[in-house]
Amino acid sequence: MSDILVQKSSAQVGTLSSQQTRASRWRTDLVGLSFVAPFLIIYLLFLVWPVILGLLMSFYNWTLAGSATFLGLGNYGELLGDLDFWRSLWHTIAFTIISTPILVILALVLALLANRKIPARWLFRLVFFIPVALPVTVVVMIWSWMYQPGFGLINNTLASLGLPQPDWLNDPNVAMISVVILTVWWTLGNNFLLYLAGLQQIPQDLYEAASIDGAGTWAKFRWITIPQLNRISTLIVILQVIASLQVFTQIFLLTSGGPNYSTRPVIQYIYETGFSSFRMGYASAGSYVLFVLILIVTIVQFRLFQQQRSRA
């Protein structure tokens, strides 16, 4: 009889302990949720809901006045035949193709130089990162002055050397290059800093062992530095391509998409369609086409880098 009572008492104690544990976990989860809730609410209101609303709007003839007529896939069908949209998309792709290799390779070269044991190394690093901290409006003002055909720094320097002076912002053949130069100067510091951090994580023992084996500078770079930077390079390339495909602000402020729309990126076209032509539904459809393009490009890059890593 006493054994039965002991067993019942043990069971009751175990049940009570289990209930207390669950209550304690629930209180802990509730406290954690109370900290996350403000951010979660803001995230849902200002990111998730606009994304959902934009997708819904893309199926309507939606205007800023609030009137909406359901079109189904009509906006997407119209985009297929919209030459202005595809020209703007091509300008964005061209900008990405030109700027991305420069921003990746030059950042690596400068990071290699900044990682060397040289006097005032901290100053060298600071100089390359300062432009990133500047607002885009300040950057555009600086380069607008430098690009001026009559008194700009660049053309004055070219004239003193007896070289031709392009009309940097008004020549359709040169304007996109002008935007690329500005973008490289302004944003190079991000990739530079990532590469520098990656270089500082490489164990020096690897280089010392390679030196003992008689490896030269190029061999160390080829067989130690590049493989060790593989992951950070993957991150930099993917982030840079995504950022370049979303280029807008510096072009809008520097050239306004000109001359003759020769530098207008697809985001500027979407912006003008929505807020100048008041076709919010059509602009939303263009936004989702760009989103799908960026998603596809990102997935392809991931697959290519994974295949390359599996072969290595």
C-alpha positions in Angstrom: 0.0 0.0 0.0 2.8 2.4 0.9 4.5 1.6 -2.4 1.4 2.6 -4.3 1.2 5.9 -2.4 4.9 6.6 -3.1 4.4 5.9 -6.8 1.4 8.2 -6.9 3.2 10.9 -5.0 6.2 10.6 -7.4 3.9 10.9 -10.4 2.2 14.0 -9.0 5.6 15.6 -8.3 6.8 14.8 -11.8 3.6 16.2 -13.4 3.9 19.4 -11.3 7.5 19.7 -12.2 6.7 19.3 -15.9 4.0 21.9 -15.6 6.3 24.3 -13.9 9.0 23.8 -16.6 6.5 24.5 -19.3 5.2 27.6 -17.5 8.8 28.8 -17.1 9.6 28.2 -20.7 6.4 30.1 -21.7 7.3 33.1 -19.5 10.8 33.1 -21.1 9.4 32.9 -24.6 6.9 35.7 -23.7 9.7 37.9 -22.5 11.7 37.3 -25.6 8.7 37.9 -27.8 8.0 41.2 -26.1 11.5 42.4 -27.1 11.1 41.2 -30.7 7.5 42.4 -31.1 8.2 46.1 -31.9 10.6 45.3 -34.6 8.4 42.5 -36.0 5.4 44.9 -36.2 7.5 47.5 -38.0 8.9 44.8 -40.3 5.4 43.6 -41.2 3.9 47.1 -41.7 6.7 48.7 -43.7 8.3 45.7 -45.6 6.1 42.7 -45.8 2.8 44.5 -46.3 4.1 46.9 -49.1 5.6 43.8 -50.9 2.2 42.1 -50.8 0.4 45.3 -51.8 2.8 45.9 -54.6 2.2 42.4 -56.0 -1.6 42.9 -55.8 -1.3 46.3 -57.5 0.6 44.7 -60.4 -2.5 43.0 -61.5 -4.6 46.2 -61.6 -4.7 49.4 -63.5 -4.0 51.3 -60.3 -3.6 55.0 -60.2 -2.4 57.4 -57.5 -6.0 58.7 -57.2 -6.9 55.2 -55.8 -9.0 53.9 -58.8 -8.2 50.4 -59.7 -9.4 48.1 -62.6 -8.4 44.5 -62.6 -6.2 43.6 -65.6 -4.9 40.2 -64.6 -1.6 39.7 -66.4 -2.3 42.7 -68.6 0.5 44.9 -67.1 3.1 42.1 -67.5 2.0 41.5 -71.1 2.4 45.2 -71.9 5.9 45.2 -70.4 6.9 42.5 -72.9 6.4 45.0 -75.7 7.6 48.1 -73.9 10.8 49.1 -75.6 11.5 51.9 -73.1 11.4 49.4 -70.3 13.8 47.0 -72.0 16.2 49.8 -73.0 16.3 50.9 -69.3 16.9 47.3 -68.2 19.7 47.1 -70.7 21.3 50.3 -69.3 21.1 48.7 -65.8 22.7 45.4 -67.1 25.4 47.4 -68.9 26.2 49.3 -65.8 26.4 46.1 -63.8 28.7 44.4 -66.4 31.1 47.4 -66.4 31.1 48.3 -62.7 31.1 45.0 -61.0 34.5 43.6 -62.2 36.2 46.9 -61.4 34.7 47.2 -57.9 35.7 43.6 -57.1 39.1 43.4 -58.6 40.2 46.9 -57.6 39.0 46.4 -54.0 41.1 43.2 -53.8 44.2 44.9 -55.2 43.9 47.8 -52.7 43.2 45.5 -49.8 46.3 43.5 -50.6 48.3 46.8 -50.6 46.7 48.0 -47.4 47.4 44.7 -45.7 51.1 45.0 -46.2 53.4 46.3 -43.4 53.9 49.9 -44.5 54.2 53.2 -42.6 50.9 54.9 -41.8 48.9 51.9 -42.9 45.9 53.1 -41.0 45.8 56.3 -43.0 46.0 54.3 -46.3 42.9 52.3 -45.2 41.0 55.4 -44.0 41.5 57.2 -47.3 39.8 54.4 -49.3 36.9 54.1 -46.9 36.1 57.8 -46.4 34.0 58.1 -49.7 31.6 55.5 -48.5 30.6 57.7 -45.5 29.7 60.6 -47.8 26.0 61.2 -48.6 25.2 60.6 -52.3 24.2 64.2 -52.8 27.7 65.4 -51.7 29.3 62.8 -53.9 27.3 63.9 -56.9 28.0 67.6 -56.3 31.8 66.9 -56.2 31.8 64.9 -59.4 29.4 67.3 -61.2 32.0 70.0 -60.6 34.8 67.7 -61.7 33.0 66.7 -64.9 32.2 70.3 -66.0 33.5 70.8 -69.5 34.7 74.4 -69.1 36.2 74.5 -65.6 36.0 71.0 -64.2 39.1 69.5 -62.6 39.2 66.5 -65.0 39.0 68.4 -68.3 41.4 71.1 -67.0 43.9 68.3 -66.2 43.4 66.7 -69.6 43.8 70.1 -71.4 47.1 70.7 -69.6 48.3 67.3 -70.9 47.2 68.1 -74.4 44.6 65.3 -74.4 41.0 65.6 -75.7 38.3 66.7 -73.2 35.1 64.7 -73.4 31.7 66.2 -72.5 31.3 63.8 -69.6 27.7 64.3 -68.8 26.2 65.4 -72.2 27.8 62.8 -74.5 25.7 59.6 -74.8 28.8 57.6 -75.5 30.6 58.8 -72.3 27.8 59.5 -69.8 27.6 55.9 -68.6 31.3 55.7 -68.1 31.1 58.9 -66.0 28.5 57.2 -63.7 30.7 54.1 -63.4 33.7 56.2 -62.4 31.7 58.0 -59.7 30.2 54.8 -58.4 33.6 53.1 -58.2 35.1 56.0 -56.2 32.1 56.2 -53.9 31.4 52.6 -53.1 34.7 50.9 -53.5 35.4 51.1 -49.7 32.7 48.6 -48.9 34.4 45.8 -50.9 37.8 47.0 -49.8 36.9 46.7 -46.1 35.4 43.2 -46.6 38.5 42.0 -48.5 40.8 43.5 -45.9 39.0 41.7 -43.1 39.2 38.5 -45.0 43.0 38.9 -45.6 43.5 39.5 -41.9 41.8 36.2 -41.1 44.3 34.1 -43.2 46.7 32.3 -40.8 50.3 33.6 -41.4 51.6 30.0 -40.8 50.4 29.1 -44.3 52.6 31.8 -45.8 55.6 30.9 -43.6 55.3 27.3 -44.6 55.0 28.2 -48.3 58.1 30.4 -48.0 60.1 27.5 -46.5 59.0 25.4 -49.5 60.4 28.0 -51.8 57.0 29.5 -53.0 57.2 33.0 -54.6 54.8 35.9 -54.2 52.6 34.8 -57.1 52.4 31.2 -55.9 51.4 32.3 -52.4 48.7 34.5 -53.9 47.4 31.8 -56.3 47.4 28.8 -53.9 46.9 30.5 -50.5 45.3 33.9 -50.8 42.7 33.2 -53.5 41.4 29.9 -52.0 41.2 31.5 -48.5 39.2 34.4 -49.8 36.8 32.2 -51.8 33.9 32.6 -49.4 34.3 36.4 -49.0 34.7 36.8 -52.7 31.5 34.9 -53.3 29.7 37.2 -50.9 31.2 40.4 -52.4 30.4 39.4 -56.0 26.7 38.5 -55.2 26.1 41.6 -53.1 27.8 43.8 -55.7 25.7 42.4 -58.6 22.5 42.9 -56.5 23.5 46.5 -55.6 24.4 47.3 -59.2 21.2 46.0 -60.6 19.4 48.4 -58.2 21.4 51.5 -59.2 19.3 54.6 -59.2 20.2 57.5 -56.9 23.6 58.6 -58.3 22.3 58.4 -61.9 19.2 60.3 -61.2 21.1 63.1 -59.5 24.0 63.2 -61.9 22.4 62.8 -65.3 18.7 62.4 -64.7 18.9 59.4 -67.0 20.2 61.5 -69.9 21.4 62.6 -72.3 18.6 61.3 -74.4 17.8 58.6 -71.8 21.2 56.9 -72.5 21.8 56.3 -68.8 18.3 55.8 -67.5 18.3 52.7 -65.3 15.2 50.5 -65.0 14.4 51.7 -61.4 14.3 55.3 -62.7 11.9 54.1 -65.4 9.7 52.4 -62.8 9.8 55.5 -60.6 8.8 57.8 -63.5 6.0 55.4 -64.6 4.6 55.4 -61.1 5.0 59.0 -59.9 5.1 60.9 -63.2 2.7 58.9 -65.3 0.6 57.9 -62.2 0.5 54.2 -63.4 1.2 52.5 -60.1 0.0 49.1 -61.2 2.2 49.1 -64.3 5.2 50.4 -62.2 4.6 47.5 -59.7 4.6 45.0 -62.5 8.0 46.4 -63.6 9.3 46.2 -60.0 8.4 42.5 -59.8 10.0 41.7 -63.2 13.2 43.3 -61.8 12.8 41.4 -58.6 12.5 38.1 -60.5 15.6 39.0 -62.6 17.7 39.7 -59.5 16.5 36.5 -57.9 17.4 34.4 -60.9 20.8 36.1 -61.2 21.5 35.5 -57.5 20.5 31.8 -57.7 22.6 31.2 -60.8 25.6 32.9 -59.0 25.1 30.7 -56.0 25.0 27.5 -58.1 28.1 28.5 -60.1 30.1 29.2 -56.9 29.0 26.0 -55.3 30.0 24.0 -58.4 33.4 25.8 -58.5 33.9 25.0 -54.8 33.0 21.4 -55.2 35.6 21.0 -58.0 38.3 22.6 -55.9 
